[in-house]
Amino acid sequence: MKTVFTVLLSCTLLLPAMLDAAPAPWYQWRSKANGGLVCSQTQLGPGWEKADGPYRDAHCEKPMHATHRQY
């Protein structure tokens, strides 16, 4: 019974953190080799540098406003 209580308590304490989850922002990345631009949520490798962002969409067209959380 003690184990069930511990599991329920853990789930209750973790629930607010799970509900606060948001998608990762998108950034424009510039190729160091040819200057091409790509929109991605993560760095593409050592041959790329962050060019602009953050954005809310996968086309890097909708800027993320200051009111949104940026992690």
Protein Blocks (a to p, Z undefined) as FASTA:
>chain_A
ZZmmmmmmmmmmmmmmmmmpccddddddddfklopacddfbdfbjkbccfbdcdfbfnop
accdfkbccZZ
